[in-house]
Amino acid sequence: MILEGYLNQLKEKGKIHIVDKPISKKLEIAAVLNKMQPEPVLFKNVKESDFHVVGNLFCTKQQIASYFDIGVQDIIPTLTEAIERRSPPQEVENAACQEVVESDVDLTRLPILFHNEVDGGPYISSGVVVASHPDYGQNLDFHRAMQIGKDRMVTRVVRGRDFHGFLEEEGELDVAYCIGNTPEVLIAAATSVETGVNELEIANALREMRVTKAKTVDLLIPADCEFVLEGTVYLEEKQDEGPFIDLTETVDVVRQEPVFEVKKITHRKTGIWQALLPGKLEHKLLMGMPREPTVFRKVKERGVDVLDVYITPGGASWLHIALKIDKKHDDDGLRAIEAAFEGHTSGKHVWVYDKDIDIYDEREREWAMATRFQADEDLLVKDREPGSSLDPSAEPDTKMTTKVGFDCTKSLETKGKSFAKAKFPDVDLKKFMG
Ligand SMILES: Cc1cc2nc3c(=O)[nH]c(=O)nc-3n(C[C@H](O)[C@H](O)[C@H](O)COP(=O)(O)O)c2cc1C
């Protein structure tokens, strides 16, 4: 789906703010988006560019569910099913993303945001990257890119990603950075599946989409994205990348990262640039949510009746996992914890709750821990395990960490007081108030 089509739907529903006042891509747009989260904002008068900028489109599970016209509780089954029944998207010509094929490359004409004073430069943070390997075929994921010249960027490649493996083997990779995508593409790019799976097929299973041949590199790209930056990433040509705010909202260190030489820019005539605030709700949701289906599947495989999984924003949508289960056996909680750590190896703390607990309500989660958890029975500690490179408290070089699970489910047999929360009768306030 073309992003502009979705924005028009939001406009009709009055669910997007339009800013017509002149605004700068340097700090101002990011500051407004930060204050307005999770409400979408469209900037129509960017001082340094002819293109409009939009942000905060997909900050909450509710916004994602509304886009797919499903309930929040249906997101995990929908993602799980899309991974299992993926299919190749239709290939088209005269694609929207190639309505304009720029003759020269000038990144300064694009509204690449300077998000924060701590940053090392202007950054593309919403770029979905298409790359290919002779044996494994196409891969789709995200890599932030810092602008260092009119046609050059430096891009962050976390070790262990498929893209990293491809680049190590090939020495250089032809790529297409696609900016301005709707959730089927965003979520598929953020989903980690076996190497060799083309995530564009997952996107197509989430919602039918189209691909087209890139202009200068041998890749099939999302035909309806807003902008495409085609070029090559070089393993051996490195530059300083960063500082930049990462998922934990802390400032990531400067590293030597590969250079991305941009050789061709194409876009929709009225291309809309998609902003994505680093470390904020949209970044968190896109990082954490696609990991929930893999946790769900692992816990299910352990024979525990799992109902929902939430990788919570308070844990940087990466380090904390909340599970809702329908408890049938006394050790269901501890088994679910073990399985959750397998389903998301970067997970650091796991909480398990009963089906009567709203895992999206942090007060309810705390209440369950206060009234249903005993550390001598319900605590699981996994000492010195490989942790996440994002966790500033993990051991600096080795990333070793200690993982902890909390079984906050009530025992199947109630010995003393009931665990249930007493309810007050419902009442129609209008009968008495005002
Ligand atoms: C908004 C966003 C930004 C990301 N930025 C980067 C990045 O700069 N570098 C990186 O290596 N991974 C980044 N990631 C993570 C990967 O793109 C993501 O985990 C992907 O699923 C990995 O795919 P793979 O399993 O095929 O390697 C980002 C993810 C999201 C959602």
The ligand as a Tripos MOL2 file, in Angstrom:
@<TRIPOS>MOLECULE
LIG
   31    33     1     0     0
SMALL
NO_CHARGES

@<TRIPOS>ATOM
      1 C1         13.8060    0.7570   13.3510 C.3       1 LIG1
      2 C2         14.9040   -0.2890   13.3470 C.ar      1 LIG1
      3 C3         16.2210    0.1090   13.1840 C.ar      1 LIG1
      4 C4         17.2400   -0.8510   13.1430 C.ar      1 LIG1
      5 N1         18.5290   -0.4400   12.9370 N.ar      1 LIG1
      6 C5         19.5010   -1.3710   12.7790 C.ar      1 LIG1
      7 C6         20.8300   -0.9690   12.4290 C.ar      1 LIG1
      8 O1         21.1280    0.2120   12.2760 O.2       1 LIG1
      9 N2         21.7600   -1.9450   12.2270 N.ar      1 LIG1
     10 C7         21.4570   -3.2830   12.3760 C.ar      1 LIG1
     11 O2         22.3170   -4.1160   12.1550 O.2       1 LIG1
     12 N3         20.2070   -3.6980   12.7420 N.ar      1 LIG1
     13 C8         19.2360   -2.7720   12.9290 C.ar      1 LIG1
     14 N4         17.9480   -3.1720   13.2310 N.ar      1 LIG1
     15 C9         17.6710   -4.5880   13.4900 C.3       1 LIG1
     16 C10        17.5070   -5.4590   12.2690 C.3       1 LIG1
     17 O3         17.2670   -4.8020   11.1050 O.3       1 LIG1
     18 C11        16.4540   -6.5010   12.5360 C.3       1 LIG1
     19 O4         16.7060   -7.1490   13.7150 O.3       1 LIG1
     20 C12        16.3170   -7.5050   11.4220 C.3       1 LIG1
     21 O5         15.2060   -8.2810   11.6730 O.3       1 LIG1
     22 C13        17.5060   -8.4070   11.3140 C.3       1 LIG1
     23 O6         17.2780   -9.2260   10.2330 O.3       1 LIG1
     24 P1         18.0550  -10.6070   10.0440 P.3       1 LIG1
     25 O7         17.5400  -11.5450   11.0740 O.co2     1 LIG1
     26 O8         17.6300  -11.0040    8.6310 O.co2     1 LIG1
     27 O9         19.4940  -10.3520   10.1590 O.co2     1 LIG1
     28 C14        16.9180   -2.2260   13.2940 C.ar      1 LIG1
     29 C15        15.5930   -2.6350   13.4610 C.ar      1 LIG1
     30 C16        14.5900   -1.6740   13.4930 C.ar      1 LIG1
     31 C17        13.1770   -2.1300   13.6600 C.3       1 LIG1
@<TRIPOS>BOND
     1     1     2 1
     2     2     3 ar
     3     2    30 ar
     4     3     4 ar
     5     4     5 ar
     6     4    28 ar
     7     5     6 ar
     8     6     7 ar
     9     6    13 1
    10     7     8 2
    11     7     9 ar
    12     9    10 ar
    13    10    11 2
    14    10    12 ar
    15    12    13 ar
    16    13    14 ar
    17    14    15 1
    18    14    28 ar
    19    15    16 1
    20    16    17 1
    21    16    18 1
    22    18    19 1
    23    18    20 1
    24    20    21 1
    25    20    22 1
    26    22    23 1
    27    23    24 1
    28    24    25 2
    29    24    26 1
    30    24    27 1
    31    28    29 ar
    32    29    30 ar
    33    30    31 1
@<TRIPOS>SUBSTRUCTURE
     1 LIG1         1 GROUP 0 **** ****
